[in-house]
Amino acid sequence: MKVYTHFFKINETEEFRWRTLLHFGNSWDCIGSIVMKNPGSSTFTKEAPVSKPEVLEGLSRYRFKELNWYEFSIDPTMR
């Protein structure tokens, strides 16, 4: 499983993740949706936005605006 999200730094101590996508396998089809409020313990895999063309192509179907996607680690509760 891969985790992709929009990420915003609000100030030095607060951050906000929005529209987190859990990517299972090779398909980019949506198999479900859930709304939660959970700070979790997921962190960046790297602090640069996703740049792989094949990943950006899959994520492009979930764009609301031109926002950067970031890859995050898996939070233990995501399993």
DSSP file (Angstrom, degrees, kcal/mol; ACC not computed):
  #  RESIDUE AA STRUCTURE BP1 BP2  ACC     N-H-->O    O-->H-N    N-H-->O    O-->H-N    TCO  KAPPA ALPHA  PHI   PSI    X-CA   Y-CA   Z-CA
    1    1 A M              0   0    0      0, 0.0     2,-0.3     0, 0.0    23,-0.2   0.000 360.0 360.0 360.0 138.9    0.0    0.0    0.0
    2    2 A K  E     -A   23   0A   0     21,-2.2    21,-3.2    23,-0.1     2,-0.5  -0.881 360.0-145.0-114.7 151.8    1.1    3.5   -0.8
    3    3 A V  E     +AB  22  72A   0     69,-0.7    69,-2.6    -2,-0.3     2,-0.4  -0.977  17.9 178.6-122.8 123.5   -0.2    6.7    0.9
    4    4 A Y  E     +AB  21  71A   0     17,-2.5    17,-3.6    -2,-0.5     2,-0.3  -0.963  10.4 158.8-124.0 141.9   -0.6   10.0   -1.0
    5    5 A T  E     - B   0  70A   0     65,-2.3    65,-2.7    -2,-0.4     2,-0.4  -0.985  43.4-108.2-153.7 160.3   -2.0   13.2    0.4
    6    6 A H  E     -A   18   0A   0     12,-2.7    12,-2.6    -2,-0.3     2,-0.4  -0.789  42.7-160.8 -86.6 141.0   -2.1   16.9   -0.1
    7    7 A F  E     -A   17   0A   0     61,-0.4     2,-0.4    -2,-0.4    10,-0.2  -0.985  14.9-177.5-133.4 135.4   -0.1   18.6    2.7
    8    8 A F  E     -A   16   0A   0      8,-2.7     8,-2.9    -2,-0.4     2,-0.7  -0.999  19.8-144.1-132.6 132.6    0.0   22.1    4.1
    9    9 A K  E     -A   15   0A   0     -2,-0.4     6,-0.2     6,-0.2     3,-0.1  -0.873  16.1-176.6 -93.1 117.8    2.2   23.5    6.8
   10   10 A I        -     0   0    0      4,-1.8     2,-0.2    -2,-0.7     5,-0.2   0.913  63.7 -36.4 -82.2 -47.0    0.1   26.0    8.8
   11   11 A N  S    S-     0   0    0      3,-1.7    -1,-0.2     0, 0.0     3,-0.2  -0.826  83.9 -62.3-156.9-164.9    2.9   27.2   11.1
   12   12 A E  S    S+     0   0    0     -2,-0.2     3,-0.0     1,-0.2    -3,-0.0   0.741 132.7  26.7 -65.7 -23.2    5.9   25.9   12.9
   13   13 A T  S    S+     0   0    0      1,-0.1     2,-0.4    -4,-0.0    -1,-0.2   0.513 112.1  68.8-117.8  -7.8    4.0   23.4   15.0
   14   14 A E        +     0   0    0     -3,-0.2    -4,-1.8     2,-0.0    -3,-1.7  -0.943  50.1 173.3-123.6 137.6    0.8   22.6   13.0
   15   15 A E  E     -A    9   0A   0     -2,-0.4     2,-0.4    -6,-0.2    -6,-0.2  -0.920  15.1-150.5-134.0 159.2    0.4   20.8    9.7
   16   16 A F  E     -A    8   0A   0     -8,-2.9    -8,-2.7    -2,-0.3     2,-0.4  -0.993   3.4-164.2-137.0 127.4   -2.7   19.7    7.8
   17   17 A R  E     -A    7   0A   0     -2,-0.4     2,-0.4   -10,-0.2   -10,-0.2  -0.917  15.1-174.8-108.4 138.4   -3.1   16.7    5.5
   18   18 A W  E     +A    6   0A   0    -12,-2.6   -12,-2.7    -2,-0.4    -2,-0.0  -0.985  55.4  10.4-136.9 144.5   -6.1   16.6    3.2
   19   19 A R  E    S-     0   0A   0     -2,-0.4     2,-0.4   -14,-0.2    -1,-0.2   0.957  72.2-164.4  56.8  59.8   -7.5   14.1    0.7
   20   20 A T  E     -     0   0A   0    -15,-0.2     2,-0.5    -3,-0.2   -15,-0.2  -0.610   1.3-161.1 -76.4 128.4   -5.4   11.1    1.8
   21   21 A L  E     -A    4   0A   0    -17,-3.6   -17,-2.5    -2,-0.4     2,-0.6  -0.944   9.6-152.1-113.5 130.7   -5.5    8.3   -0.8
   22   22 A L  E     -A    3   0A   0     -2,-0.5     2,-0.7   -19,-0.2   -19,-0.2  -0.911  15.5-155.7 -98.8 118.8   -4.5    4.7    0.0
   23   23 A H  E     -A    2   0A   0    -21,-3.2   -21,-2.2    -2,-0.6     2,-0.5  -0.861   9.3-170.2-103.7 113.7   -3.2    3.1   -3.1
   24   24 A F    >   -     0   0    0     -2,-0.7     3,-0.6     3,-0.3    -2,-0.0  -0.884  53.1 -35.4-103.8 129.0   -3.5   -0.7   -3.2
   25   25 A G  T 3  S-     0   0    0     -2,-0.5   -23,-0.1     1,-0.2    -2,-0.0  -0.286 103.2 -45.6  65.8-142.5   -1.8   -2.7   -6.0
   26   26 A N  T 3  S+     0   0    0      2,-0.0     2,-0.2    -2,-0.0    -1,-0.2   0.551 104.5  97.4-106.5 -11.3   -1.7   -1.3   -9.5
   27   27 A S    <   -     0   0    0     -3,-0.6    -3,-0.3     1,-0.1    31,-0.0  -0.562  51.0-162.6 -85.3 143.6   -5.2    0.0  -10.0
   28   28 A W        +     0   0    0     -2,-0.2    -1,-0.1    -5,-0.1     2,-0.1   0.252  50.9 126.6-102.6   9.3   -6.2    3.6   -9.5
   29   29 A D        -     0   0    0      1,-0.1     2,-0.5     2,-0.0    -2,-0.1  -0.419  67.0-116.1 -67.3 142.0   -9.9    2.8   -9.3
   30   30 A C        +     0   0    0      1,-0.1     3,-0.1    -2,-0.1    -1,-0.1  -0.688  34.6 175.3 -79.2 124.4  -11.7    4.1   -6.3
   31   31 A I        -     0   0    0     -2,-0.5     2,-0.3     1,-0.3    -1,-0.1   0.405  62.9 -18.0-109.9  -0.2  -13.0    1.1   -4.2
   32   32 A G        -     0   0    0      2,-0.0     2,-0.3     0, 0.0    -1,-0.3  -0.957  54.4-137.4 174.1 172.0  -14.3    3.1   -1.2
   33   33 A S        +     0   0    0     -2,-0.3     2,-0.3    -3,-0.1    -3,-0.0  -0.995  14.9 178.2-150.7 145.8  -14.4    6.4    0.7
   34   34 A I        -     0   0    0     -2,-0.3     2,-0.5     2,-0.0    -2,-0.0  -0.994  18.1-146.4-148.5 146.7  -14.3    7.4    4.3
   35   35 A V        +     0   0    0     -2,-0.3     2,-0.3     2,-0.0    -2,-0.0  -0.974  33.4 155.3-116.1 125.0  -14.3   10.7    6.1
   36   36 A M        -     0   0    0     -2,-0.5     2,-0.5     2,-0.1    -2,-0.0  -0.946  40.1-139.6-143.4 161.3  -12.3   10.8    9.4
   37   37 A K        +     0   0    0     -2,-0.3    -2,-0.0     0, 0.0     0, 0.0  -0.934  46.1 139.5-123.6 106.3  -10.6   13.2   11.7
   38   38 A N        -     0   0    0     -2,-0.5    -2,-0.1     1,-0.1     0, 0.0  -0.913  42.2-156.0-151.1 114.7   -7.4   11.5   13.0
   39   39 A P        +     0   0    0      0, 0.0     3,-0.2     0, 0.0    -1,-0.1   0.851  39.2 175.7 -64.4 -32.1   -4.0   13.1   13.4
   40   40 A G        -     0   0    0      1,-0.2    35,-0.0    35,-0.0     0, 0.0   0.148  43.0 -96.0  57.2-176.3   -2.3    9.8   13.0
   41   41 A S  S    S+     0   0    0      2,-0.1    -1,-0.2    32,-0.0     2,-0.1   0.132  70.1 136.1-126.1  18.3    1.4    9.2   13.0
   42   42 A S        -     0   0    0     -3,-0.2     2,-0.3    30,-0.1    32,-0.1  -0.421  31.6-173.8 -67.1 142.2    2.0    9.1    9.2
   43   43 A T        -     0   0    0     -2,-0.1    30,-3.7     1,-0.1    -2,-0.1  -0.872  31.3 -74.7-134.1 166.6    5.1   11.1    8.1
   44   44 A F  B     -C   72   0A   0     -2,-0.3    28,-0.3    28,-0.3     3,-0.2  -0.251  19.6-156.6 -56.1 142.6    6.7   12.1    4.8
   45   45 A T  S    S-     0   0    0     26,-2.5     2,-0.3     1,-0.5    -1,-0.2   0.747  93.2 -10.7 -83.9 -31.4    8.6    9.4    2.9
   46   46 A K        -     0   0    0     25,-0.8    -1,-0.5     2,-0.2    25,-0.3  -0.919  69.6-126.2-157.2 149.0   10.4   12.5    1.4
   47   47 A E  S    S+     0   0    0     -2,-0.3    25,-0.0    -3,-0.2    -3,-0.0   0.338  81.6  94.2 -84.2   9.0    9.4   16.2    1.7
   48   48 A A  S    S-     0   0    0      1,-0.1    23,-0.4    23,-0.1    -2,-0.2  -0.758  85.7-100.8 -96.1 146.9    9.3   16.8   -2.0
   49   49 A P        -     0   0    0      0, 0.0    21,-0.2     0, 0.0    -1,-0.1  -0.230  50.1 -84.2 -60.7 155.4    6.1   16.6   -4.0
   50   50 A V        +     0   0    0     19,-3.1    19,-0.3     1,-0.1   -46,-0.0  -0.377  51.2 170.2 -58.8 134.9    5.5   13.4   -6.0
   51   51 A S        +     0   0    0     -3,-0.1    -1,-0.1    -2,-0.1     3,-0.0   0.469  32.2 118.0-129.0  -7.4    7.2   13.8   -9.4
   52   52 A K     >  -     0   0    0      1,-0.2     4,-2.7     2,-0.1     3,-0.5  -0.499  59.0-142.7 -66.2 122.3    7.0   10.3  -11.0
   53   53 A P  H  > S+     0   0    0      0, 0.0     4,-2.2     0, 0.0    -1,-0.2   0.868  98.2  52.0 -55.4 -40.8    4.9   10.7  -14.2
   54   54 A E  H  > S+     0   0    0      2,-0.2     4,-1.4     1,-0.2     5,-0.1   0.849 112.9  45.1 -68.0 -32.8    3.1    7.4  -13.8
   55   55 A V  H  > S+     0   0    0     -3,-0.5     4,-2.6     2,-0.2     5,-0.2   0.912 112.5  50.6 -73.9 -43.9    2.1    8.2  -10.2
   56   56 A L  H  X S+     0   0    0     -4,-2.7     4,-1.6     1,-0.2    -2,-0.2   0.856 107.2  55.4 -61.7 -34.8    1.0   11.7  -11.1
   57   57 A E  H  < S+     0   0    0     -4,-2.2     4,-0.5    -5,-0.3    -1,-0.2   0.921 110.6  44.5 -63.9 -43.5   -1.1   10.3  -14.0
   58   58 A G  H >< S+     0   0    0     -4,-1.4     3,-0.8     1,-0.2    -2,-0.2   0.905 115.4  47.1 -66.2 -41.8   -3.0    8.0  -11.6
   59   59 A L  H >< S+     0   0    0     -4,-2.6     3,-2.2     1,-0.2    -1,-0.2   0.734  93.3  80.2 -71.5 -21.9   -3.4   10.7   -9.0
   60   60 A S  G >< S+     0   0    0     -4,-1.6     3,-1.3     1,-0.3    -1,-0.2   0.775  82.3  63.3 -60.8 -26.7   -4.7   13.2  -11.6
   61   61 A R  G <  S+     0   0    0     -3,-0.8    -1,-0.3    -4,-0.5    -2,-0.1   0.654 103.2  50.6 -71.6 -12.4   -8.2   11.7  -11.6
   62   62 A Y  G <  S+     0   0    0     -3,-2.2     2,-0.4    -4,-0.1    -1,-0.2   0.164  82.0 124.5-108.6  16.0   -8.5   12.8   -8.0
   63   63 A R    <   +     0   0    0     -3,-1.3     3,-0.1     1,-0.2    -3,-0.0  -0.619  29.7 173.6 -82.1 132.7   -7.5   16.4   -8.4
   64   64 A F  S    S-     0   0    0      1,-0.4     2,-0.3    -2,-0.4    -1,-0.2   0.757  78.2  -7.1 -97.1 -42.2   -9.8   19.1   -7.3
   65   65 A K  S    S-     0   0    0      2,-0.0     2,-2.0     0, 0.0    -1,-0.4  -0.803  96.6 -73.1-138.3 178.3   -7.3   21.9   -8.0
   66   66 A E  S    S+     0   0    0     -2,-0.3     2,-0.4    -3,-0.1    -3,-0.0  -0.585  75.2 150.4 -79.4  81.7   -3.7   22.0   -9.0
   67   67 A L        -     0   0    0     -2,-2.0     2,-0.1   -61,-0.0    -2,-0.0  -0.881  48.1-109.0-114.6 147.4   -2.3   20.9   -5.6
   68   68 A N        -     0   0    0     -2,-0.4   -61,-0.4   -61,-0.1     2,-0.4  -0.469  26.4-142.3 -72.8 144.9    0.9   19.0   -5.0
   69   69 A W        -     0   0    0    -19,-0.3   -19,-3.1    -2,-0.1     2,-0.3  -0.848  14.6-163.0-103.0 145.6    0.6   15.4   -3.8
   70   70 A Y  E     -B    5   0A   0    -65,-2.7   -65,-2.3    -2,-0.4     2,-0.5  -0.958  17.6-126.5-126.6 147.1    3.1   14.0   -1.3
   71   71 A E  E     -B    4   0A   0    -23,-0.4   -26,-2.5    -2,-0.3   -25,-0.8  -0.824  31.2-171.7 -93.9 130.9    3.9   10.4   -0.4
   72   72 A F  E     -BC   3  44A   0    -69,-2.6   -69,-0.7    -2,-0.5   -28,-0.3  -0.768  25.2-103.3-116.5 161.9    3.6    9.5    3.3
   73   73 A S        -     0   0    0    -30,-3.7     2,-0.5    -2,-0.3    -1,-0.1  -0.305  47.7 -90.6 -75.1 167.9    4.4    6.5    5.3
   74   74 A I        -     0   0    0    -32,-0.1    -1,-0.1   -73,-0.1     5,-0.0  -0.723  34.4-137.7 -85.1 124.3    1.8    4.1    6.4
   75   75 A D    >   -     0   0    0     -2,-0.5     3,-2.3     1,-0.1     4,-0.4  -0.599  22.6-119.5 -74.0 140.4    0.2    4.9    9.8
   76   76 A P  G >  S+     0   0    0      0, 0.0     3,-0.9     0, 0.0    -1,-0.1   0.789 113.2  59.5 -54.1 -28.8   -0.2    1.6   11.9
   77   77 A T  G 3  S+     0   0    0      1,-0.2    -3,-0.0     2,-0.1   -37,-0.0   0.638  89.4  73.7 -76.0 -12.5   -4.0    2.3   12.0
   78   78 A M  G <         0   0    0     -3,-2.3    -1,-0.2     1,-0.3    -4,-0.0   0.675 360.0 360.0 -75.5 -16.4   -4.2    2.1    8.2
   79   79 A R    <         0   0    0     -3,-0.9    -1,-0.3    -4,-0.4    -2,-0.1   0.466 360.0 360.0 -80.5 360.0   -3.7   -1.6    8.1
